[in-house]
Amino acid sequence: MSQQVLWEVVKGNNAFLVKRNGLTLSTDPFNNTGVQTYSSTGFISKNAVGVVSTSGKVNQINNINLVTKKSTKFQQADRKTKNTQSVYASTLAVKHGVHTASRVIRKRFGTSRVGLQRAALRKLVKLNRANAVRRRNELAAAKAQKK
């Protein structure tokens, strides 16, 4: 099915849709803007990258994961083995820094979806800054307890 047909089917009612106070938002893990629109809905597109925050330990450097869709090669292999419980998304932990994650995002979107690439990079930067502030506060609290 084409993406336009899928969007017409799911735009009014899907599992990720949240309607509150006249706003229509989305909790789709591949949607980096949070807005329910055709261009930003990631679960119907072929190549999508989601930037997700995770809860982690105090000493962990980054609590950010990139959620990417698997290629059709993996989907066909799963169909051949009759694996019905497989999820066609893979999670990549940001261990080697934000620059490596931004490189993955840039390669994934290429030059075709520049607006979505910018939204994903913007969300990555915001989550990284929030994690830095959280780490700084936790280290200061730990230092104050030792005194």
C-alpha positions as CSV (number, residue, x, y, z in Angstrom):
1,M,0.0,0.0,0.0
2,S,1.1,3.5,-0.6
3,Q,1.8,5.9,2.2
4,Q,-1.0,8.3,1.2
5,V,-3.6,5.5,1.4
6,L,-2.3,4.4,4.8
7,W,-2.4,8.0,6.0
8,E,-6.0,8.4,4.9
9,V,-6.9,5.2,6.8
10,V,-5.1,6.0,10.1
11,K,-5.2,9.8,10.3
12,G,-8.5,10.0,12.3
13,N,-8.0,6.9,14.5
14,N,-4.8,5.1,15.5
15,A,-3.1,3.8,18.6
16,F,-0.7,6.8,18.8
17,L,-3.4,9.5,18.5
18,V,-4.0,11.8,21.5
19,K,-6.7,14.4,21.4
20,R,-6.8,16.9,24.3
21,N,-8.1,20.5,24.6
22,G,-8.7,20.7,20.9
23,L,-5.2,19.6,20.0
24,T,-4.4,16.5,18.0
25,L,-1.0,15.1,19.0
26,S,0.9,11.9,18.4
27,T,2.9,9.6,20.7
28,D,4.4,7.7,17.7
29,P,8.0,6.7,18.6
30,F,9.1,7.7,15.0
31,N,7.4,11.1,15.3
32,N,9.9,13.7,16.5
33,T,7.6,16.7,16.4
34,G,4.7,15.2,18.3
35,V,2.2,16.7,15.8
36,Q,-0.3,14.5,14.0
37,T,0.5,15.3,10.3
38,Y,1.2,13.3,7.2
39,S,4.8,14.5,6.9
40,S,5.8,13.8,10.5
41,T,4.0,10.5,11.1
42,G,6.8,7.9,11.1
43,F,5.0,4.6,11.4
44,I,3.7,4.8,7.9
45,S,7.0,6.0,6.2
46,K,9.7,3.7,4.9
47,N,12.7,5.3,6.6
48,A,12.1,6.9,9.9
49,V,14.3,7.6,12.9
50,G,12.9,8.3,16.4
51,V,14.8,10.0,19.2
52,V,13.6,8.6,22.5
53,S,14.6,9.4,26.0
54,T,15.1,6.5,28.5
55,S,15.3,6.3,32.2
56,G,18.7,5.3,33.3
57,K,21.3,5.2,36.1
58,V,23.1,8.1,37.6
59,N,26.5,7.2,36.1
60,Q,25.1,6.5,32.6
61,I,26.4,9.1,30.1
62,N,23.5,9.4,27.7
63,N,19.9,8.3,28.3
64,I,19.0,8.6,24.6
65,N,18.1,5.9,22.1
66,L,17.6,6.1,18.4
67,V,14.8,3.9,17.2
68,T,15.1,3.0,13.5
69,K,13.1,0.9,11.2
70,K,14.6,-2.3,9.9
71,S,15.1,-2.7,6.2
72,T,12.8,-4.9,4.1
73,K,15.5,-7.5,4.0
74,F,14.9,-8.3,7.7
75,Q,11.2,-8.3,7.2
76,Q,11.4,-10.8,4.4
77,A,13.7,-13.0,6.5
78,D,11.3,-12.9,9.4
79,R,8.3,-13.9,7.2
80,K,10.2,-16.9,5.8
81,T,10.9,-18.2,9.4
82,K,7.2,-17.5,10.4
83,N,8.3,-15.3,13.2
84,T,5.0,-13.4,14.0
85,Q,6.3,-11.7,17.2
86,S,9.0,-9.7,15.5
87,V,9.0,-5.9,15.7
88,Y,10.4,-4.2,12.6
89,A,12.3,-1.6,14.6
90,S,15.8,-1.7,16.1
91,T,17.0,0.4,19.0
92,L,20.4,2.0,19.0
93,A,21.8,3.3,22.3
94,V,23.8,6.6,22.0
95,K,27.0,5.4,23.6
96,H,29.6,7.2,21.5
97,G,28.2,10.7,21.8
98,V,25.7,12.9,20.1
99,H,27.9,13.5,17.1
100,T,27.7,9.8,16.1
101,A,24.0,9.8,16.6
102,S,23.6,12.9,14.5
103,R,25.6,11.2,11.7
104,V,23.2,8.2,11.8
105,I,20.3,10.6,11.5
106,R,21.8,12.5,8.6
107,K,22.6,9.3,6.7
108,R,19.2,7.8,7.4
109,F,17.2,10.8,6.0
110,G,19.7,11.9,3.4
111,T,18.7,14.9,1.3
112,S,15.1,13.8,0.7
113,R,13.5,14.6,4.1
114,V,15.4,17.7,5.3
115,G,12.6,18.9,7.5
116,L,12.3,15.6,9.4
117,Q,16.1,15.5,9.7
118,R,16.1,18.9,11.3
119,A,13.3,17.9,13.7
120,A,15.2,14.8,14.8
121,L,18.5,16.6,15.3
122,R,16.7,19.3,17.3
123,K,15.1,16.7,19.6
124,L,18.5,15.0,20.0
125,V,20.1,18.3,21.1
126,K,17.3,19.1,23.5
127,L,17.4,15.6,25.1
128,N,21.2,15.8,25.4
129,R,21.1,19.3,27.1
130,A,18.4,18.0,29.5
131,N,20.6,15.0,30.4
132,A,23.6,17.2,31.0
133,V,21.6,19.4,33.4
134,R,20.2,16.3,35.2
135,R,23.7,14.7,35.5
136,R,25.1,18.0,36.9
137,N,22.3,18.2,39.5
138,E,22.7,14.6,40.5
139,L,26.5,15.0,40.9
140,A,26.1,18.1,43.0
141,A,23.5,16.4,45.2
142,A,25.9,13.4,45.7
143,K,28.7,15.8,46.5
144,A,26.6,17.6,49.1
145,Q,25.7,14.3,50.8
146,K,29.3,13.3,51.2
147,K,30.1,16.6,53.1
